[in-house]
Amino acid sequence: MENRPILRSALALYTALFIGFLYAPFVVLGILSFQSGPEGGPQFPITEWSTYWYEHIFGLTPPSRVAPLPIGETLVRSLTLAFTTMVTSTVLGTMTAQAFRRRFKGSGFVFYLVVLGMIVPGVLVGLGIALVANNLGISRAWWGTAFVAHVVYTFPFAFLVMLAIFNRFDKSVEEAAWSLGVPPMRTFRKVTFPLIFPGVLSSMLFAFTLSYDEFPRTLFAAGADLTLPLAIYGTFAVEIHPNLFAFGVLTTLFSFSLLTVYGILMSISIHRAKKVAIQEEIE
Amino acid sequence: MEEARRRIQGGSGVSAVAGVAAEKKDPRARRITALLVAPGIIWMVLFLVVPMLMMVYVSFWTQKTFTIEPTLTLNSWIAFFSSETYFGALLRTIRIWLIVLAATFFLGYPTALFIGLFIKNKTIQTIVLVLCVVPFWTSFLIRVLAWRPMLGKEGAVNIVLQKIGLISQPIEVLLFTEFSVVIGMTQIYVVFMVGPIAFMLSRIDPSLIEAARDLGASTWRIFRTIIFPLSLPGVVVGAIFVSVMVLGEFATSAALSGRKVNLLGNIIVTQVGSLKWAFAAVVGVMLTAVMAIVVAALLRLADLRKEL
């Protein structure tokens, strides 16, 4: 198909426009986050460029009619929740995927049961968990009911990532360790884990970002103490101000720094794997 | 999404790779396997299957003003189907889902075609795909909100259109209408359509297309008889992703329609807000049923298992 220059350039132009469509709202959001405050509204034109709304988020501006975003506590909750969700779902995902390396009865059923967790819409999972909790007299909380709902969502991602990793994994390396008399736990730590580390890292990234940003499941399951997305949603109902845009820019930067850390760790682990391979060749 | 496909692919490959006969008979190995899968199964049953069943059960409970009682009744179900508002929400959900599905397909396919078929360099292919996925790494709610200053009466779209002289008055129907909901959802979910299709297209053997061209087939004919059929599994996977997410939506419609467009998801949220749990459960079951029908119908379009 590459020998159709006109079609090719037309599609290239279209793809550029398409990416523009994906990014346009962010550009607008980024520009408007520098609106003057506190009287500047969430729309054009920019009356005066300023960093007022960024200062507003950190409580550095004198009190005005615009209430500060309820970030402090909710951010701590969201980070804690994302971290525990990340650890739990990565452990569950690795264990389940490890089991799938052997053929066992009912593996098809288990596969679909796990994958169901990422397919069922969040609002239904949240509703169901809230109903069960209410009937058992369990009070709903972000660290309890919301946490289990988050893991239902992120565990399938971790499982699928680990499944793909184990699939490409040369079993003979482990078998060699076993036949040399290395105990299973030590084999896992010294041989298996370094090999599956990129997968573990990926599923951790998935789980953390999905949980940190998770909203529909949390809405019914979180109870009285809000997480960050719930707090943001709460500000929707009333008038919006450019502080939300400034906050959007900051969360985006936060996500990118997470991605950067992920990228660095990933390249380190690949680099190390290469070094080991070279060493083996020399020896 | 290419990732997801590859992972699913891994899933079915497992049974072929694993399973040496000797291991199967080893009771110790079987016990270890059981211990490894048990926590995952228990988690999913307790926190996904039981809650869903509970939802079905509660939909038959009696709704008192602020409480529900486990006396079985069909009242909530009758209320759903006899109410113009609620039945209307069902129809509206289906309509918006169809529009968004069509929009993501028609907007996404050309891009997928370019990425999957026209970019031969794998690195550039990955870079363009990542470029599409990057917006995904910002807060979902902020992403939705970003459309407000775009589409509003004094929004960016109106300003640009006025500047280039296409319109003299700002268009007011851009925001807080069904249109803005559709635009918002399309932008958020179109990536899920592009990924799987691009992945399937990149797997097409170039010699197949070359052979067809050598035999004198036109570009359109090649697309119709070779490229599109081979990309169909990607379309189905993308459509399942988009459908499942759009059908369960409520945040986008709440934020971009000024609460004028109520989908089934929005009804669930308002019902729970006023403690009408039984009624919320009815809507939840309806939503599940719609979703199950949609996914089953999509799966009939292509034999995914054969492809994976």
Interface residues (C-beta under 8 A of the other chain):
Chain A: M1 E2 R4 L7 R8 L11 A12 Y14 T15 F18 I19 F21 L22 Y23 A24 P25 F26 V28 L29 L32 P42 Q43 F44 L92 G93 M95 T96 Q98 A99 F100 R101 R102 R103 F104 S107 V110 F111 L113 V114 V115 L116 G117 I119 V120 P121 G122 V123 L124 V125 L127 G128 I129 A130 L131 V132 N134 N135 V148 A149 V151 V152 F155 F159 L160 V161 L163 A164 F166 N167 T209 D213 F215 P216 L219 F220 P229 I232 Y233 F236 I240 L244 F245 F247 G248 T251 T252 S255 F256 L259
Chain B: E3 A4 R6 R7 I8 Q9 G10 G11 G13 V14 S15 V17 A18 G19 E23 K24 A29 R30 I32 T33 A34 L36 V37 P39 G40 I41 W43 M44 V45 L46 F47 L48 V49 V50 P51 M52 M54 M55 V58 L107 G108 P110 T111 L113 F114 I115 L117 F118 K120 V128 L131 C132 P135 W137 T138 S139 F140 L141 I142 R143 L145 A146 W147 R148 P149 M150 G152 E154 G155 A156 I159 Q187 V190 V191 I209 T219 I222 I240 V244 M245 L247 G248 F250 A251 A254 A255 G265 I268 V269 V272 W277 A280 A281 G284 L287 T288 M291 V295
